[in-house]
Amino acid sequence: MISNTYNHLGFFLFQERYQWIDEVFIVLLSAFVFNLLVTKGLKQLHLHFQKVQKIWQAALVEALRRPMSLYVAFSVLCYMTHLVFLKVFEFSFFDLRTTLSIGLAISIAWFLLLWKRALILYFSLHKTQMKGALEASKIDVINKLGTLFIIFLTLLFILELTGRNINTLIAFGGVGGLAIAFASQEMISNFFGGLMIYITQPFTVGDWINLPERKVEGHVEEIGWYVTRVRNFEKRPIYIPNSMFSKLVVMTPSRMSHRKFEETLHIRYEDMKVAKDIINDLRDLLKNHLDVDQILKPAVNLVGFGDFGLKIDLSAYLTDTSGEGFAETREDLLFKIYGVIQQHEAEIVLPLRAYSPCQNP
């Protein structure tokens, strides 16, 4: 009888002492079921929103899935670790509430970053189909500023959770920031230089730019916060600090409205009798050409008597500003100009070079 009583008492004490193990298994099972149900539910919601073309909601649900799932796993791990240390070692090396709050702040920040990235990607891919869509450079600066804003707020929130006095940090940061500013003037000027490029947009990614003072010319591949990468026509990458653009003249040939066609030719003095007819026909040629802008009037004039012939200048503004299009139009005009001169039985003359057959090469 007494033996049975001791057995029951021992079992009761054992059960009471290790009851927390059952609690751990219950928490694990609950977290697993919750994660499974929520993940499946969010997937179904995402598919539904995609079908009905609700992009914001679809992006939100997709961005929520991974941070929520991992936060649940993180919470269970923290709770189990905390419980094991309390029951086995009778102490815990971290505060459970603070740790969970920090994990929640990081998870929310992660969710916002994923949601922002999904929306930015969607707008970048579909900007041509959207009315009043933002330019790629503006989308890029919104993306970067949004990332900085989310990270900054998250850090402030974590500092508040850990008991740091934000006002003291700000005051200290004012003094420390001044010292850092002197030590990193170049970095700060490059950062604000990049910001001004995004705001004023003297060029954007893909533009052809020319810095004549530095003899740099090429296409912009990337505008970063510190440097801008330009690939020149020899396909070599050039990295330019952003602060340089506030000190240099920047030409953006890719934004020109027209490309100017200019040509000077000489015909023989004995062709003077048909020179007027040649000039009139050349004017008609430029006037009737489809790629010549007629608002900016083309010009063909006899401008002088050269050492070896009559000097005629031609100029016109072509509407196709692409390199390939301009080259093709220029080629077409040159062939037709030569045809006009041949039609009047005139000849183009070139300067003669003195040549002596006895001269050594």
C-alpha positions in Angstrom: 0.0 0.0 0.0 2.8 2.4 1.0 4.8 1.3 -2.0 1.9 2.1 -4.3 1.5 5.5 -2.7 5.2 6.3 -3.3 4.9 5.1 -6.9 2.0 7.4 -7.5 3.7 10.3 -5.8 6.9 9.8 -7.8 5.0 9.6 -11.1 3.1 12.8 -10.1 6.4 14.7 -9.3 8.0 13.4 -12.5 5.0 14.5 -14.6 5.0 17.9 -12.9 8.7 18.4 -13.4 8.8 17.5 -17.1 5.3 18.8 -18.0 7.1 21.5 -20.0 8.2 18.9 -22.5 4.6 18.3 -23.4 4.2 22.0 -23.8 7.1 22.2 -26.2 5.6 19.5 -28.4 2.2 21.2 -28.3 3.8 24.5 -29.4 5.7 22.8 -32.1 2.6 21.0 -33.5 0.5 24.2 -33.3 3.2 26.2 -35.1 3.5 23.6 -37.8 -0.3 23.4 -38.4 -0.6 27.2 -38.3 2.3 27.6 -40.8 0.9 25.0 -43.1 -2.6 26.5 -43.1 -1.5 30.1 -43.5 1.0 29.3 -46.3 -1.7 27.4 -48.3 -4.2 30.2 -47.6 -1.8 32.9 -48.8 -1.0 30.9 -51.9 -4.6 30.6 -52.8 -5.2 34.3 -52.1 -2.2 35.2 -54.4 -3.6 33.1 -57.2 -7.0 34.7 -56.8 -5.7 38.2 -56.9 -3.6 37.4 -59.9 -6.6 36.1 -61.8 -8.7 39.3 -61.1 -5.7 41.5 -61.9 -5.4 43.1 -58.4 -1.7 43.7 -58.5 -1.3 45.5 -55.2 -3.1 42.8 -53.3 -1.3 40.0 -55.1 2.1 41.6 -54.4 1.1 42.1 -50.7 0.1 38.5 -50.2 3.2 37.1 -51.9 5.5 39.4 -49.9 3.7 38.5 -46.6 4.1 34.7 -47.0 7.9 34.2 -46.4 8.4 36.7 -43.5 5.3 35.4 -41.7 6.4 31.8 -42.1 9.9 32.5 -40.9 8.8 34.7 -38.0 6.5 31.9 -36.7 9.5 29.5 -36.9 11.8 32.1 -35.2 9.2 32.7 -32.4 8.9 28.9 -31.7 12.7 28.5 -31.6 13.1 31.5 -29.2 10.2 30.2 -27.0 11.6 26.7 -26.9 15.2 27.9 -26.1 13.9 30.2 -23.4 11.8 27.5 -21.9 14.6 24.9 -21.9 17.0 27.2 -20.2 14.5 28.2 -17.6 13.5 24.6 -16.8 16.9 23.0 -17.0 19.4 25.7 -16.0 16.9 28.0 -14.2 17.9 31.1 -16.1 17.6 32.5 -19.6 20.3 34.5 -21.4 17.8 36.7 -23.3 14.5 38.5 -22.7 11.8 36.7 -24.7 9.5 39.6 -25.2 12.3 41.9 -26.5 13.7 39.3 -28.8 10.3 38.5 -30.3 9.6 42.2 -30.7 12.9 42.7 -32.6 12.2 39.7 -34.7 8.7 41.1 -35.5 10.3 44.5 -36.5 12.8 42.8 -38.8 10.0 40.6 -40.3 7.8 43.7 -41.0 10.8 45.4 -42.6 11.5 42.4 -44.7 7.9 42.2 -45.8 7.8 45.9 -46.8 11.1 45.5 -48.8 9.7 42.4 -50.6 6.4 44.2 -51.3 8.2 47.3 -52.6 10.4 45.2 -54.8 7.5 43.3 -56.3 5.6 46.6 -57.1 8.8 48.2 -58.5 9.4 45.2 -60.7 5.8 45.2 -61.9 5.8 48.9 -62.8 9.2 48.5 -64.5 7.9 45.7 -66.7 4.5 47.3 -67.5 5.4 51.0 -67.6 4.8 51.2 -71.4 1.2 49.9 -70.9 0.3 52.2 -68.0 -1.0 55.7 -68.4 1.1 58.3 -66.7 3.8 55.8 -65.8 7.0 57.0 -64.2 10.3 57.0 -66.0 12.8 54.2 -65.2 15.1 56.7 -63.4 12.3 57.9 -61.1 11.2 54.4 -60.4 14.9 53.6 -59.4 15.2 56.6 -57.1 11.8 55.8 -55.4 13.1 52.2 -54.9 16.4 53.3 -53.3 14.9 56.0 -51.1 12.1 53.6 -50.0 14.8 51.0 -49.0 16.7 53.6 -47.0 13.5 54.8 -45.3 12.4 51.3 -44.3 15.8 50.4 -42.9 16.2 53.7 -41.0 12.8 53.3 -39.3 13.5 49.7 -38.5 16.8 50.6 -36.8 15.1 53.4 -34.8 12.4 50.9 -33.6 15.0 48.3 -32.6 17.0 50.9 -30.7 13.8 51.9 -28.9 13.0 48.2 -28.0 16.5 47.7 -26.6 16.1 50.7 -24.3 18.5 53.0 -26.1 17.6 56.7 -25.8 17.1 57.9 -29.3 17.4 61.6 -28.3 20.8 61.0 -26.8 21.9 59.1 -29.9 20.7 61.9 -32.1 22.5 64.5 -30.0 25.7 62.3 -30.1 25.1 61.7 -33.8 25.1 65.5 -34.3 28.6 65.8 -32.9 29.9 62.6 -34.3 28.2 63.2 -37.6 30.1 66.5 -38.0 33.4 64.7 -37.5 32.4 62.0 -39.9 31.3 64.6 -42.4 34.7 66.2 -42.5 36.3 62.8 -42.9 34.0 61.7 -45.7 33.3 64.8 -47.7 33.9 63.1 -51.0 31.5 60.3 -50.2 28.8 62.7 -49.1 29.3 64.9 -52.2 29.0 61.8 -54.4 25.9 60.7 -52.6 24.2 64.1 -53.1 25.6 64.2 -56.6 23.8 61.0 -57.3 20.6 62.3 -55.7 20.7 65.4 -57.8 21.2 63.3 -61.0 18.0 61.5 -60.1 16.1 64.7 -59.3 17.3 66.9 -62.2 17.8 64.1 -64.7 20.4 65.5 -67.0 20.7 61.9 -68.3 19.2 58.6 -67.5 20.2 54.9 -67.9 20.7 54.2 -71.6 21.5 57.8 -72.6 24.5 58.6 -74.7 26.5 61.3 -72.8 29.7 63.2 -73.6 32.0 65.0 -71.1 34.2 67.0 -73.4 36.4 68.3 -70.6 37.4 64.8 -69.6 37.1 63.3 -73.1 34.6 60.7 -71.9 31.8 59.6 -74.2 29.5 56.6 -74.1 26.2 55.1 -72.9 25.1 55.2 -69.2 24.7 51.7 -67.8 24.1 52.4 -64.2 23.6 55.5 -61.9 24.6 54.5 -58.4 24.6 56.5 -55.2 28.4 56.9 -55.4 29.5 56.4 -59.0 27.9 56.3 -62.5 29.1 53.6 -64.9 29.5 54.6 -68.5 30.5 52.2 -71.3 32.5 54.0 -74.1 32.3 53.1 -77.7 35.3 50.7 -77.3 33.1 48.8 -74.8 35.3 49.7 -71.8 33.5 50.6 -68.6 34.3 54.0 -67.1 33.3 54.8 -63.5 32.7 58.5 -62.8 32.2 59.8 -59.2 28.8 61.5 -59.1 30.2 64.7 -57.7 32.0 65.3 -61.0 28.8 66.0 -62.8 28.2 69.2 -60.8 31.5 70.6 -62.0 31.5 69.5 -65.7 29.5 70.3 -68.8 27.5 67.3 -69.7 26.3 66.8 -73.2 23.5 64.3 -73.9 23.5 63.6 -77.7 20.9 60.9 -77.4 18.3 63.6 -76.5 18.9 65.8 -79.5 15.8 66.5 -81.7 17.7 66.5 -85.0 21.1 65.7 -86.5 22.7 68.2 -88.8 23.9 67.1 -92.3 26.6 69.3 -93.6 28.6 68.9 -96.8 31.0 71.1 -98.9 31.7 70.3 -102.5 33.7 71.9 -105.3 32.8 71.9 -109.0 34.9 73.1 -111.9 35.0 76.7 -112.9 34.0 75.7 -116.4 30.7 74.4 -114.9 29.7 78.0 -113.9 27.1 78.1 -116.6 25.2 75.2 -114.9 26.0 76.1 -111.3 22.7 77.9 -110.8 20.7 74.9 -112.1 22.8 72.5 -109.9 22.1 74.6 -106.8 18.3 74.8 -107.5 18.1 71.0 -108.1 20.0 70.4 -104.8 17.6 72.6 -103.0 14.7 70.7 -104.5 16.4 67.4 -103.4 16.7 68.5 -99.8 13.2 70.1 -99.9 11.5 66.8 -101.0 13.5 64.4 -99.0 11.3 62.6 -96.4 14.0 62.6 -93.7 14.8 66.3 -93.9 13.0 68.6 -91.5 11.3 71.4 -93.6 10.6 73.6 -90.6 14.3 74.1 -90.1 14.9 75.1 -93.6 17.7 73.3 -95.6 20.2 75.5 -97.3 22.3 75.2 -100.5 24.5 78.1 -101.5 27.5 79.1 -103.6 29.8 80.5 -100.9 33.0 81.3 -102.7 35.6 80.8 -105.4 38.1 78.3 -104.2 41.7 77.6 -105.3 40.5 74.7 -107.4 36.8 75.2 -108.0 33.4 76.7 -107.1 32.6 76.1 -103.5 29.0 75.0 -102.6 27.8 74.4 -99.1 24.8 72.2 -98.2 23.2 71.9 -94.8 20.0 70.3 -93.5 18.5 68.9 -90.3 17.6 65.2 -90.3 14.8 63.9 -88.2 16.3 60.4 -87.6 18.8 61.0 -84.8 19.9 57.3 -84.4 23.5 56.6 -85.5 22.4 53.9 -88.0 19.5 56.0 -89.4 21.6 59.1 -89.8 24.3 57.2 -91.6 21.8 55.7 -94.0 20.2 59.1 -94.7 23.5 60.7 -95.2 24.6 58.0 -97.7 21.3 58.4 -99.6 21.8 62.1 -99.8 25.4 61.8 -101.0 24.4 59.4 -103.8 21.6 61.8 -104.9 23.9 64.8 -104.8 26.4 63.1 -107.0 23.5 62.1 -109.3 22.4 65.8 -109.7 25.9 66.9 -110.6 26.3 64.1 -113.1 22.9 65.0 -114.6 24.2 68.4 -115.5 27.5 67.0 -116.9 29.5 68.8 -114.2 32.3 67.3 -112.2 33.4 67.4 -108.6 37.0 68.5 -108.2 39.4 67.8 -105.4 42.6 69.5 -104.4 45.6 68.3 -106.3 48.7 67.0 -104.4 52.1 67.7 -105.8 53.7 64.5 -106.9 57.1 63.8 -108.4 57.8 60.3 -109.9 61.5 60.6 -109.0 60.7 61.4 -105.3 61.5 58.6 -102.9 58.5 57.2 -101.1 
